[in-house]
């Protein structure tokens, strides 16, 4: 695909990348500016099967599919038009692999002529077709999800009627996907498929106004409600701090007294070989039930860590393992002050990187607010120097359809590399695997942003690194 054919991304007022043609950011609701921040298109649905990915020779810890990897482009953001009505039309002309969408002109003609019906939000569609289209009349936050009747591992992708990628998801609740986004006026096509390709069996498609309101964990188990906070099985942590937890207490409540940027992580000792996953939920004020926000896996070896902006309130943190083995003993840590910075072992392919490469001209440098393009074949690493602790949105994107990872490398006093962060997907667009993006705070110092394919191989496409100020 030529660069001229690639969709254009603009920065909103808060720096988030937004597809050209959008006027409002689907992440934060801010107005979109004219500043171009990325060019390459997002990838299509993953071609690899879960088995092939798990069996790949990996030199970096993989983010395995099993816990929620949310798209959630606009969870709880934007004005919800509760009375908004959109038309849903279904066709039985499903693609053979469950992912390809027919051309817009022919498809909409068929879609408009077969069982077209106008429905409100908050509805379910048992025995749904694999391709549906709907029209939104005004900016509306909508949640769309699919639940398999059997054991199918479902995928969900949404595009505008002109084929422009909008959103996608896999495994928000076990093998069931869910998308929440601010949908701008227009017509959209939603496709439900199978992870790895193929046509799914029976499933239920559902829609909701607003963000997800599930009160169950991704594996179907019940989560403790707000009344359990502070009990022996669900300890309560106020603000920053640490809790010693284990398999008998895999949940903890966290009370945030002031809106801000919060880091959640779980740390195991060398003797605990469990591969942990972590999910964050927000308790609803009225019902006291938890609402899913974010999940993460494998930031530091087998230990997860995530950071995100949160309002003041009560939250639930759940820790389990990707393969359902015992969790064992671990420490849960929470940082609301941007003063706790964990360091871990870097991926083997970056173990020889040294801080002096950022001062002797070996590696190119990038500044906050810039995008740096590296053509195929160049060393996929750039240097970033910070004069003070700074919250940033860091991203790497490839022109090739490849599962990209981004590692943030800092240095010890003797110049040896240490890991400050690692991500192998965009947390708000889990199918966009040629985009690796993370929002985190880094202390004063010099860093290397390093891109690689999932498994550790060098990227096959051109790489663009972007560093954007994040937060207020």
GIDALIN-V583681 format. One record per run of one state. SS is the DSSP state (@ for helix, = for strand, . for the rest). FROM is the first residue (numbers start at 1). TO is the last residue. If there is no record, write none. Layout:
SS,FROM,TO ; SS,FROM,TO
This chain:
.,1,2 ; @,3,5 ; .,6,8 ; =,9,12 ; .,13,16 ; =,17,19 ; .,20,23 ; =,24,24 ; .,25,30 ; =,31,38 ; .,39,49 ; @,50,54 ; .,55,68 ; =,69,69 ; .,70,84 ; =,85,91 ; .,92,103 ; @,104,113 ; .,114,116 ; =,117,120 ; .,121,122 ; =,123,125 ; .,126,130 ; =,131,136 ; .,137,139 ; =,140,148 ; .,149,153 ; =,154,160 ; .,161,164 ; =,165,170 ; .,171,172 ; =,173,173 ; .,174,175 ; =,176,176 ; .,177,177 ; =,178,183 ; .,184,185 ; =,186,194 ; .,195,202 ; =,203,209 ; .,210,215 ; =,216,216 ; .,217,221 ; =,222,222 ; .,223,225 ; @,226,228 ; .,229,230 ; =,231,231 ; .,232,233 ; =,234,238 ; .,239,240 ; =,241,245 ; .,246,250 ; =,251,256 ; .,257,259 ; =,260,267 ; .,268,275 ; =,276,283 ; .,284,289 ; =,290,297 ; .,298,299 ; =,300,300 ; .,301,302 ; =,303,303 ; .,304,304 ; =,305,310 ; .,311,312 ; =,313,321 ; .,322,329 ; =,330,335 ; .,336,343 ; =,344,344 ; .,345,347 ; @,348,350 ; .,351,354 ; @,355,358 ; .,359,363 ; =,364,365 ; .,366,370 ; =,371,374 ; .,375,380 ; =,381,386 ; .,387,389 ; =,390,398 ; .,399,403 ; =,404,411 ; .,412,416 ; =,417,423 ; .,424,425 ; =,426,426 ; .,427,428 ; =,429,429 ; .,430,434 ; =,435,442 ; .,443,444 ; =,445,453 ; .,454,462 ; =,463,469 ; .,470,472
